[in-house]
Amino acid sequence: MKLIIEHKAILVRDLQWKVKDLVKFAERFGKIQNYPFSKGHTENPGVLKIINNPFEKRKFSSIWHSDSTYLENPPEFTFLYAIDIPEIGGDTVISNTEMAYESLSSKFQEFLKNLEGVYVSNLNKIKRSKYFKGENKFQIFKTCHPIILLNKDSKKYSIYANREHTSHIKDLNDNKSNAVLKLLQTVVSKHEFSYRINWKPGTLVVFDNRSTQHRALVDYDTEPRTLYRITIRLNN
């Protein structure tokens, strides 16, 4: 766990895991958190099977985000395991949002630390009836979190506001809120803070949601892309 917290993400190649192996590994770190918009895998409801239809214009998870920040207690770690991967394309980019925050001026950092954002599950109006089949597929989740998050384990701050789920910043007017969110997203998306994962079947990636954001690249058309995902709340 210390390795993930320190480096923000780890990658392991050439595994030949089944669902039960992924579950067993994830449970060593904490409690698996079910995804509210899906019934999950038949073998374990905490495993989300992400299948992107090659003919959909809007691929799932293609916008910068940390997972499920619209929940009151969002997951701290995410586990992604590759099953079927396009021959070309379909990579995931992870941004180190701790480094992104540290690149800001100290005066701006102090300003941001005092702000809270509103995080919602339906910000980008995904047609959940297409992507998910859970009982909560039409439910809207909404909560507040700081836009700059202090990681209780690393004791460092990161940009937590994200394009996928942060609707606005409390106590700022719309123009100022939009300007701050746009600036933060521009910083998060800079190449110098990012690592690009070239998926292959059997690749496992684990990352700290509190100190990273990620997005899937939409650069493939005719091949399916399938990953297993588990999110967890860490053991105290």
C-alpha positions as protocol buffer text, in pm:
chain_id: "A"
residue {
  index: 1
  type: MET
  ca { x: 0 y: 0 z: 0 }
}
residue {
  index: 2
  type: LYS
  ca { x: 285 y: 239 z: 81 }
}
residue {
  index: 3
  type: LEU
  ca { x: 420 y: 191 z: -271 }
}
residue {
  index: 4
  type: ILE
  ca { x: 89 y: 298 z: -425 }
}
residue {
  index: 5
  type: ILE
  ca { x: 55 y: 599 z: -196 }
}
residue {
  index: 6
  type: GLU
  ca { x: 411 y: 709 z: -271 }
}
residue {
  index: 7
  type: HIS
  ca { x: 406 y: 656 z: -649 }
}
residue {
  index: 8
  type: LYS
  ca { x: 29 y: 718 z: -700 }
}
residue {
  index: 9
  type: ALA
  ca { x: -4 y: 410 z: -926 }
}
residue {
  index: 10
  type: ILE
  ca { x: 155 y: 71 z: -991 }
}
residue {
  index: 11
  type: LEU
  ca { x: 141 y: -149 z: -1302 }
}
residue {
  index: 12
  type: VAL
  ca { x: 191 y: -526 z: -1330 }
}
residue {
  index: 13
  type: ARG
  ca { x: 204 y: -715 z: -1661 }
}
residue {
  index: 14
  type: ASP
  ca { x: 129 y: -1067 z: -1780 }
}
residue {
  index: 15
  type: LEU
  ca { x: -106 y: -1185 z: -1507 }
}
residue {
  index: 16
  type: GLN
  ca { x: -347 y: -1466 z: -1578 }
}
residue {
  index: 17
  type: TRP
  ca { x: -607 y: -1385 z: -1319 }
}
residue {
  index: 18
  type: LYS
  ca { x: -969 y: -1480 z: -1290 }
}
residue {
  index: 19
  type: VAL
  ca { x: -1226 y: -1261 z: -1117 }
}
residue {
  index: 20
  type: LYS
  ca { x: -1170 y: -1437 z: -785 }
}
residue {
  index: 21
  type: ASP
  ca { x: -796 y: -1362 z: -800 }
}
residue {
  index: 22
  type: LEU
  ca { x: -857 y: -991 z: -854 }
}
residue {
  index: 23
  type: VAL
  ca { x: -1109 y: -985 z: -570 }
}
residue {
  index: 24
  type: LYS
  ca { x: -874 y: -1166 z: -333 }
}
residue {
  index: 25
  type: PHE
  ca { x: -593 y: -921 z: -410 }
}
residue {
  index: 26
  type: ALA
  ca { x: -810 y: -611 z: -370 }
}
residue {
  index: 27
  type: GLU
  ca { x: -952 y: -733 z: -39 }
}
residue {
  index: 28
  type: ARG
  ca { x: -601 y: -732 z: 106 }
}
residue {
  index: 29
  type: PHE
  ca { x: -614 y: -351 z: 95 }
}
residue {
  index: 30
  type: GLY
  ca { x: -966 y: -278 z: 213 }
}
residue {
  index: 31
  type: LYS
  ca { x: -1339 y: -323 z: 166 }
}
residue {
  index: 32
  type: ILE
  ca { x: -1471 y: -350 z: -189 }
}
residue {
  index: 33
  type: GLN
  ca { x: -1719 y: -76 z: -273 }
}
residue {
  index: 34
  type: ASN
  ca { x: -2002 y: -172 z: -508 }
}
residue {
  index: 35
  type: TYR
  ca { x: -2062 y: 59 z: -804 }
}
residue {
  index: 36
  type: PRO
  ca { x: -2411 y: 209 z: -754 }
}
residue {
  index: 37
  type: PHE
  ca { x: -2514 y: 200 z: -1121 }
}
residue {
  index: 38
  type: SER
  ca { x: -2448 y: -167 z: -1195 }
}
residue {
  index: 39
  type: LYS
  ca { x: -2530 y: -507 z: -1049 }
}
residue {
  index: 40
  type: GLY
  ca { x: -2168 y: -600 z: -1098 }
}
residue {
  index: 41
  type: HIS
  ca { x: -2011 y: -922 z: -1216 }
}
residue {
  index: 42
  type: THR
  ca { x: -2207 y: -1243 z: -1168 }
}
residue {
  index: 43
  type: GLU
  ca { x: -1924 y: -1386 z: -956 }
}
residue {
  index: 44
  type: ASN
  ca { x: -1890 y: -1078 z: -736 }
}
residue {
  index: 45
  type: PRO
  ca { x: -2112 y: -765 z: -732 }
}
residue {
  index: 46
  type: GLY
  ca { x: -1813 y: -549 z: -642 }
}
residue {
  index: 47
  type: VAL
  ca { x: -1649 y: -616 z: -979 }
}
residue {
  index: 48
  type: LEU
  ca { x: -1758 y: -382 z: -1258 }
}
residue {
  index: 49
  type: LYS
  ca { x: -1711 y: -515 z: -1609 }
}
residue {
  index: 50
  type: ILE
  ca { x: -1636 y: -216 z: -1832 }
}
residue {
  index: 51
  type: ILE
  ca { x: -1720 y: -297 z: -2192 }
}
residue {
  index: 52
  type: ASN
  ca { x: -1698 y: -20 z: -2448 }
}
residue {
  index: 53
  type: ASN
  ca { x: -1903 y: -72 z: -2762 }
}
residue {
  index: 54
  type: PRO
  ca { x: -1673 y: 16 z: -3054 }
}
residue {
  index: 55
  type: PHE
  ca { x: -1957 y: 196 z: -3231 }
}
residue {
  index: 56
  type: GLU
  ca { x: -2057 y: 426 z: -2943 }
}
residue {
  index: 57
  type: LYS
  ca { x: -1949 y: 787 z: -3001 }
}
residue {
  index: 58
  type: ARG
  ca { x: -1903 y: 856 z: -2630 }
}
residue {
  index: 59
  type: LYS
  ca { x: -1685 y: 593 z: -2464 }
}
residue {
  index: 60
  type: PHE
  ca { x: -1727 y: 527 z: -2090 }
}
residue {
  index: 61
  type: SER
  ca { x: -1467 y: 702 z: -1867 }
}
residue {
  index: 62
  type: SER
  ca { x: -1325 y: 918 z: -2146 }
}
residue {
  index: 63
  type: ILE
  ca { x: -1343 y: 1239 z: -1939 }
}
residue {
  index: 64
  type: TRP
  ca { x: -1091 y: 1330 z: -1667 }
}
residue {
  index: 65
  type: HIS
  ca { x: -1214 y: 1208 z: -1328 }
}
residue {
  index: 66
  type: SER
  ca { x: -1145 y: 1036 z: -1000 }
}
residue {
  index: 67
  type: ASP
  ca { x: -1381 y: 746 z: -943 }
}
residue {
  index: 68
  type: SER
  ca { x: -1720 y: 807 z: -777 }
}
residue {
  index: 69
  type: THR
  ca { x: -1639 y: 1145 z: -621 }
}
residue {
  index: 70
  type: TYR
  ca { x: -2015 y: 1208 z: -606 }
}
residue {
  index: 71
  type: LEU
  ca { x: -2036 y: 966 z: -311 }
}
residue {
  index: 72
  type: GLU
  ca { x: -2008 y: 1085 z: 47 }
}
residue {
  index: 73
  type: ASN
  ca { x: -1728 y: 832 z: 99 }
}
residue {
  index: 74
  type: PRO
  ca { x: -1558 y: 786 z: -238 }
}
residue {
  index: 75
  type: PRO
  ca { x: -1322 y: 495 z: -303 }
}
residue {
  index: 76
  type: GLU
  ca { x: -957 y: 550 z: -222 }
}
residue {
  index: 77
  type: PHE
  ca { x: -798 y: 286 z: -448 }
}
residue {
  index: 78
  type: THR
  ca { x: -904 y: 162 z: -792 }
}
residue {
  index: 79
  type: PHE
  ca { x: -796 y: -169 z: -946 }
}
residue {
  index: 80
  type: LEU
  ca { x: -818 y: -209 z: -1325 }
}
residue {
  index: 81
  type: TYR
  ca { x: -749 y: -541 z: -1495 }
}
residue {
  index: 82
  type: ALA
  ca { x: -740 y: -574 z: -1874 }
}
residue {
  index: 83
  type: ILE
  ca { x: -930 y: -855 z: -2050 }
}
residue {
  index: 84
  type: ASP
  ca { x: -985 y: -757 z: -2416 }
}
residue {
  index: 85
  type: ILE
  ca { x: -784 y: -470 z: -2561 }
}
residue {
  index: 86
  type: PRO
  ca { x: -785 y: -316 z: -2911 }
}
residue {
  index: 87
  type: GLU
  ca { x: -476 y: -394 z: -3115 }
}
residue {
  index: 88
  type: ILE
  ca { x: -416 y: -21 z: -3146 }
}
residue {
  index: 89
  type: GLY
  ca { x: -547 y: 244 z: -2905 }
}
residue {
  index: 90
  type: GLY
  ca { x: -763 y: 228 z: -2595 }
}
residue {
  index: 91
  type: ASP
  ca { x: -492 y: 349 z: -2357 }
}
residue {
  index: 92
  type: THR
  ca { x: -564 y: 510 z: -2020 }
}
residue {
  index: 93
  type: VAL
  ca { x: -390 y: 828 z: -1907 }
}
residue {
  index: 94
  type: ILE
  ca { x: -331 y: 887 z: -1534 }
}
residue {
  index: 95
  type: SER
  ca { x: -247 y: 1233 z: -1403 }
}
residue {
  index: 96
  type: ASN
  ca { x: -52 y: 1292 z: -1081 }
}
residue {
  index: 97
  type: THR
  ca { x: -277 y: 1559 z: -929 }
}
residue {
  index: 98
  type: GLU
  ca { x: -42 y: 1609 z: -636 }
}
residue {
  index: 99
  type: MET
  ca { x: 227 y: 1731 z: -876 }
}
residue {
  index: 100
  type: ALA
  ca { x: -33 y: 1935 z: -1061 }
}
residue {
  index: 101
  type: TYR
  ca { x: -133 y: 2111 z: -739 }
}
residue {
  index: 102
  type: GLU
  ca { x: 228 y: 2176 z: -641 }
}
residue {
  index: 103
  type: SER
  ca { x: 286 y: 2351 z: -975 }
}
residue {
  index: 104
  type: LEU
  ca { x: 44 y: 2627 z: -872 }
}
residue {
  index: 105
  type: SER
  ca { x: 157 y: 2945 z: -698 }
}
residue {
  index: 106
  type: SER
  ca { x: 150 y: 2935 z: -318 }
}
residue {
  index: 107
  type: LYS
  ca { x: -101 y: 3221 z: -307 }
}
residue {
  index: 108
  type: PHE
  ca { x: -339 y: 3038 z: -541 }
}
residue {
  index: 109
  type: GLN
  ca { x: -294 y: 2716 z: -345 }
}
residue {
  index: 110
  type: GLU
  ca { x: -407 y: 2886 z: -25 }
}
residue {
  index: 111
  type: PHE
  ca { x: -709 y: 3033 z: -203 }
}
residue {
  index: 112
  type: LEU
  ca { x: -812 y: 2693 z: -337 }
}
residue {
  index: 113
  type: LYS
  ca { x: -775 y: 2512 z: -4 }
}
residue {
  index: 114
  type: ASN
  ca { x: -1072 y: 2703 z: 136 }
}
residue {
  index: 115
  type: LEU
  ca { x: -1312 y: 2605 z: -141 }
}
residue {
  index: 116
  type: GLU
  ca { x: -1565 y: 2321 z: -160 }
}
residue {
  index: 117
  type: GLY
  ca { x: -1707 y: 2175 z: -477 }
}
residue {
  index: 118
  type: VAL
  ca { x: -2041 y: 2013 z: -552 }
}
residue {
  index: 119
  type: TYR
  ca { x: -1995 y: 1667 z: -705 }
}
residue {
  index: 120
  type: VAL
  ca { x: -2279 y: 1498 z: -894 }
}
residue {
  index: 121
  type: SER
  ca { x: -2317 y: 1165 z: -1070 }
}
residue {
  index: 122
  type: ASN
  ca { x: -2506 y: 1286 z: -1377 }
}
residue {
  index: 123
  type: LEU
  ca { x: -2300 y: 1593 z: -1472 }
}
residue {
  index: 124
  type: ASN
  ca { x: -2227 y: 1473 z: -1824 }
}
residue {
  index: 125
  type: LYS
  ca { x: -2569 y: 1309 z: -1868 }
}
residue {
  index: 126
  type: ILE
  ca { x: -2452 y: 960 z: -1954 }
}
residue {
  index: 127
  type: LYS
  ca { x: -2741 y: 749 z: -2081 }
}
residue {
  index: 128
  type: ARG
  ca { x: -2723 y: 500 z: -1798 }
}
residue {
  index: 129
  type: SER
  ca { x: -2986 y: 276 z: -1954 }
}
residue {
  index: 130
  type: LYS
  ca { x: -2726 y: 195 z: -2222 }
}
residue {
  index: 131
  type: TYR
  ca { x: -2423 y: 150 z: -2001 }
}
residue {
  index: 132
  type: PHE
  ca { x: -2565 y: 0 z: -1682 }
}
residue {
  index: 133
  type: LYS
  ca { x: -2837 y: -234 z: -1562 }
}
residue {
  index: 134
  type: GLY
  ca { x: -2836 y: -177 z: -1186 }
}
residue {
  index: 135
  type: GLU
  ca { x: -3139 y: -72 z: -983 }
}
residue {
  index: 136
  type: ASN
  ca { x: -2987 y: 274 z: -930 }
}
residue {
  index: 137
  type: LYS
  ca { x: -2911 y: 353 z: -1294 }
}
residue {
  index: 138
  type: PHE
  ca { x: -3139 y: 660 z: -1292 }
}
residue {
  index: 139
  type: GLN
  ca { x: -3057 y: 773 z: -938 }
}
residue {
  index: 140
  type: ILE
  ca { x: -2864 y: 1097 z: -893 }
}
residue {
  index: 141
  type: PHE
  ca { x: -2591 y: 1113 z: -628 }
}
residue {
  index: 142
  type: LYS
  ca { x: -2475 y: 1451 z: -503 }
}
residue {
  index: 143
  type: THR
  ca { x: -2233 y: 1559 z: -230 }
}
residue {
  index: 144
  type: CYS
  ca { x: -1970 y: 1817 z: -136 }
}
residue {
  index: 145
  type: HIS
  ca { x: -1594 y: 1771 z: -107 }
}
residue {
  index: 146
  type: PRO
  ca { x: -1296 y: 2008 z: -105 }
}
residue {
  index: 147
  type: ILE
  ca { x: -1169 y: 2088 z: -452 }
}
residue {
  index: 148
  type: ILE
  ca { x: -819 y: 2044 z: -308 }
}
residue {
  index: 149
  type: LEU
  ca { x: -798 y: 1720 z: -111 }
}
residue {
  index: 150
  type: LEU
  ca { x: -557 y: 1639 z: 169 }
}
residue {
  index: 151
  type: ASN
  ca { x: -451 y: 1275 z: 139 }
}
residue {
  index: 152
  type: LYS
  ca { x: -461 y: 1150 z: 498 }
}
residue {
  index: 153
  type: ASP
  ca { x: -192 y: 890 z: 424 }
}
residue {
  index: 154
  type: SER
  ca { x: 60 y: 1093 z: 224 }
}
residue {
  index: 155
  type: LYS
  ca { x: -25 y: 1417 z: 410 }
}
residue {
  index: 156
  type: LYS
  ca { x: -9 y: 1603 z: 79 }
}
residue {
  index: 157
  type: TYR
  ca { x: -264 y: 1803 z: -120 }
}
residue {
  index: 158
  type: SER
  ca { x: -398 y: 1720 z: -466 }
}
residue {
  index: 159
  type: ILE
  ca { x: -644 y: 1867 z: -713 }
}
residue {
  index: 160
  type: TYR
  ca { x: -968 y: 1679 z: -650 }
}
residue {
  index: 161
  type: ALA
  ca { x: -1213 y: 1880 z: -861 }
}
residue {
  index: 162
  type: ASN
  ca { x: -1266 y: 1696 z: -1188 }
}
residue {
  index: 163
  type: ARG
  ca { x: -1442 y: 1754 z: -1516 }
}
residue {
  index: 164
  type: GLU
  ca { x: -1659 y: 1441 z: -1495 }
}
residue {
  index: 165
  type: HIS
  ca { x: -1832 y: 1509 z: -1163 }
}
residue {
  index: 166
  type: THR
  ca { x: -1763 y: 1859 z: -1023 }
}
residue {
  index: 167
  type: SER
  ca { x: -2056 y: 2079 z: -1119 }
}
residue {
  index: 168
  type: HIS
  ca { x: -1951 y: 2401 z: -947 }
}
residue {
  index: 169
  type: ILE
  ca { x: -1765 y: 2557 z: -655 }
}
residue {
  index: 170
  type: LYS
  ca { x: -1965 y: 2672 z: -355 }
}
residue {
  index: 171
  type: ASP
  ca { x: -1954 y: 3042 z: -260 }
}
residue {
  index: 172
  type: LEU
  ca { x: -1826 y: 3150 z: -603 }
}
residue {
  index: 173
  type: ASN
  ca { x: -2045 y: 3296 z: -875 }
}
residue {
  index: 174
  type: ASP
  ca { x: -2085 y: 3097 z: -1196 }
}
residue {
  index: 175
  type: ASN
  ca { x: -1820 y: 3287 z: -1391 }
}
residue {
  index: 176
  type: LYS
  ca { x: -1554 y: 3252 z: -1120 }
}
residue {
  index: 177
  type: SER
  ca { x: -1646 y: 2890 z: -1051 }
}
residue {
  index: 178
  type: ASN
  ca { x: -1624 y: 2795 z: -1418 }
}
residue {
  index: 179
  type: ALA
  ca { x: -1295 y: 2980 z: -1459 }
}
residue {
  index: 180
  type: VAL
  ca { x: -1132 y: 2807 z: -1161 }
}
residue {
  index: 181
  type: LEU
  ca { x: -1256 y: 2462 z: -1266 }
}
residue {
  index: 182
  type: LYS
  ca { x: -1138 y: 2515 z: -1623 }
}
residue {
  index: 183
  type: LEU
  ca { x: -794 y: 2626 z: -1506 }
}
residue {
  index: 184
  type: LEU
  ca { x: -757 y: 2328 z: -1272 }
}
residue {
  index: 185
  type: GLN
  ca { x: -856 y: 2086 z: -1548 }
}
residue {
  index: 186
  type: THR
  ca { x: -603 y: 2245 z: -1782 }
}
residue {
  index: 187
  type: VAL
  ca { x: -331 y: 2189 z: -1522 }
}
residue {
  index: 188
  type: VAL
  ca { x: -439 y: 1830 z: -1452 }
}
residue {
  index: 189
  type: SER
  ca { x: -429 y: 1744 z: -1823 }
}
residue {
  index: 190
  type: LYS
  ca { x: -71 y: 1865 z: -1877 }
}
residue {
  index: 191
  type: HIS
  ca { x: 159 y: 1598 z: -2021 }
}
residue {
  index: 192
  type: GLU
  ca { x: 432 y: 1654 z: -1763 }
}
residue {
  index: 193
  type: PHE
  ca { x: 203 y: 1524 z: -1488 }
}
residue {
  index: 194
  type: SER
  ca { x: 68 y: 1226 z: -1682 }
}
residue {
  index: 195
  type: TYR
  ca { x: 153 y: 862 z: -1747 }
}
residue {
  index: 196
  type: ARG
  ca { x: 0 y: 674 z: -2040 }
}
residue {
  index: 197
  type: ILE
  ca { x: -91 y: 309 z: -1983 }
}
residue {
  index: 198
  type: ASN
  ca { x: -64 y: 91 z: -2290 }
}
residue {
  index: 199
  type: TRP
  ca { x: -300 y: -192 z: -2201 }
}
residue {
  index: 200
  type: LYS
  ca { x: -237 y: -556 z: -2284 }
}
residue {
  index: 201
  type: PRO
  ca { x: -448 y: -852 z: -2169 }
}
residue {
  index: 202
  type: GLY
  ca { x: -339 y: -947 z: -1818 }
}
residue {
  index: 203
  type: THR
  ca { x: -226 y: -596 z: -1721 }
}
residue {
  index: 204
  type: LEU
  ca { x: -317 y: -480 z: -1369 }
}
residue {
  index: 205
  type: VAL
  ca { x: -307 y: -115 z: -1264 }
}
residue {
  index: 206
  type: VAL
  ca { x: -378 y: 9 z: -912 }
}
residue {
  index: 207
  type: PHE
  ca { x: -396 y: 380 z: -837 }
}
residue {
  index: 208
  type: ASP
  ca { x: -476 y: 616 z: -551 }
}
residue {
  index: 209
  type: ASN
  ca { x: -795 y: 806 z: -637 }
}
residue {
  index: 210
  type: ARG
  ca { x: -709 y: 1079 z: -388 }
}
residue {
  index: 211
  type: SER
  ca { x: -392 y: 1180 z: -572 }
}
residue {
  index: 212
  type: THR
  ca { x: -474 y: 1101 z: -934 }
}
residue {
  index: 213
  type: GLN
  ca { x: -727 y: 1152 z: -1210 }
}
residue {
  index: 214
  type: HIS
  ca { x: -760 y: 936 z: -1518 }
}
residue {
  index: 215
  type: ARG
  ca { x: -934 y: 907 z: -1853 }
}
residue {
  index: 216
  type: ALA
  ca { x: -964 y: 647 z: -2130 }
}
residue {
  index: 217
  type: LEU
  ca { x: -848 y: 757 z: -2474 }
}
residue {
  index: 218
  type: VAL
  ca { x: -1107 y: 737 z: -2749 }
}
residue {
  index: 219
  type: ASP
  ca { x: -878 y: 642 z: -3037 }
}
residue {
  index: 220
  type: TYR
  ca { x: -1018 y: 308 z: -3149 }
}
residue {
  index: 221
  type: ASP
  ca { x: -1330 y: 226 z: -3350 }
}
residue {
  index: 222
  type: THR
  ca { x: -1387 y: -134 z: -3450 }
}
residue {
  index: 223
  type: GLU
  ca { x: -1261 y: -345 z: -3158 }
}
residue {
  index: 224
  type: PRO
  ca { x: -1412 y: -399 z: -2812 }
}
residue {
  index: 225
  type: ARG
  ca { x: -1229 y: -291 z: -2498 }
}
residue {
  index: 226
  type: THR
  ca { x: -1303 y: -480 z: -2175 }
}
residue {
  index: 227
  type: LEU
  ca { x: -1164 y: -417 z: -1827 }
}
residue {
  index: 228
  type: TYR
  ca { x: -1257 y: -538 z: -1480 }
}
residue {
  index: 229
  type: ARG
  ca { x: -1271 y: -264 z: -1219 }
}
residue {
  index: 230
  type: ILE
  ca { x: -1278 y: -281 z: -840 }
}
residue {
  index: 231
  type: THR
  ca { x: -1283 y: 19 z: -607 }
}
residue {
  index: 232
  type: ILE
  ca { x: -1215 y: 0 z: -235 }
}
residue {
  index: 233
  type: ARG
  ca { x: -1223 y: 189 z: 89 }
}
residue {
  index: 234
  type: LEU
  ca { x: -893 y: 130 z: 265 }
}
residue {
  index: 235
  type: ASN
  ca { x: -862 y: -57 z: 593 }
}
residue {
  index: 236
  type: ASN
  ca { x: -803 y: 182 z: 883 }
}
